[in-house]
């Protein structure tokens, strides 16, 4: 938890935390597309693709995004 707070204080471009059936993204730019099986999130210099089943956006704030569901993979381009 201290790493998360430390990164936020340092103005890190973005960071991603992976938990059991959850993905937390800090400092995202926009949600490009989403459905139950695929969510695409644009960051400053890349695109994150989250694949899974029964996924939903549990929390969405200006800089924070929490995705919940059966996460199969998280890839960036």
C-alpha positions as CSV (number, residue, x, y, z in Angstrom):
1,X,0.0,0.0,0.0
2,X,2.9,2.4,0.7
3,X,4.1,1.9,-2.8
4,X,0.8,3.1,-4.2
5,X,0.9,6.2,-2.0
6,X,4.5,6.8,-2.9
7,X,3.8,6.6,-6.6
8,X,0.9,9.0,-6.3
9,X,3.0,11.6,-4.5
10,X,5.8,11.4,-7.1
11,X,3.4,12.3,-10.0
12,X,4.1,9.0,-11.8
13,X,2.6,9.1,-15.3
14,X,0.4,6.1,-14.5
15,X,0.5,2.8,-12.7
16,X,-1.5,-0.4,-12.7
17,X,-2.2,-2.7,-9.7
18,X,-3.4,-6.2,-10.3
19,X,-5.4,-8.0,-7.7
20,X,-7.6,-11.1,-7.6
21,X,-10.3,-10.4,-10.2
22,X,-9.5,-6.7,-10.1
23,X,-7.4,-4.2,-12.1
24,X,-6.7,-0.7,-10.7
25,X,-5.4,2.0,-13.1
26,X,-4.2,5.4,-11.9
27,X,-3.9,8.4,-14.1
28,X,-5.6,7.0,-17.3
29,X,-6.5,9.3,-20.2
30,X,-9.8,7.8,-21.4
31,X,-11.8,4.6,-21.8
32,X,-11.6,3.8,-25.5
33,X,-14.1,0.9,-25.5
34,X,-15.6,-1.6,-23.2
35,X,-17.9,-4.6,-23.0
36,X,-18.1,-7.6,-20.8
37,X,-15.1,-9.3,-22.4
38,X,-12.7,-6.5,-23.4
39,X,-11.9,-3.1,-22.0
40,X,-9.4,-0.7,-23.7
41,X,-8.0,2.1,-21.7
42,X,-5.7,4.8,-23.2
43,X,-2.8,6.0,-21.1
44,X,-0.4,8.8,-21.8
45,X,1.8,6.8,-24.2
46,X,0.1,3.4,-24.7
47,X,-3.1,1.5,-24.8
48,X,-4.1,-1.1,-22.1
49,X,-6.2,-4.1,-23.2
50,X,-7.9,-6.0,-20.4
51,X,-9.5,-9.3,-21.5
52,X,-11.8,-11.4,-19.3
53,X,-15.4,-12.4,-18.6
54,X,-18.2,-10.6,-16.8
55,X,-16.1,-7.5,-16.4
56,X,-17.5,-4.2,-15.2
57,X,-16.2,-0.8,-14.2
58,X,-16.6,-0.7,-10.5
59,X,-15.1,2.7,-9.8
60,X,-14.5,5.6,-12.2
61,X,-13.1,8.9,-11.1
62,X,-11.1,11.6,-12.8
63,X,-7.8,9.8,-12.5
64,X,-8.8,6.4,-11.1
65,X,-10.4,3.3,-12.6
66,X,-11.2,0.0,-11.0
67,X,-12.3,-2.9,-13.2
68,X,-13.7,-6.0,-11.7
69,X,-14.5,-9.5,-13.2
70,X,-12.8,-12.7,-14.2
71,X,-9.5,-11.1,-15.6
72,X,-7.7,-13.3,-18.1
73,X,-5.0,-10.9,-19.4
74,X,-3.7,-7.4,-19.2
75,X,-1.6,-6.3,-22.2
76,X,-0.3,-2.9,-23.4
77,X,0.6,-1.6,-26.8
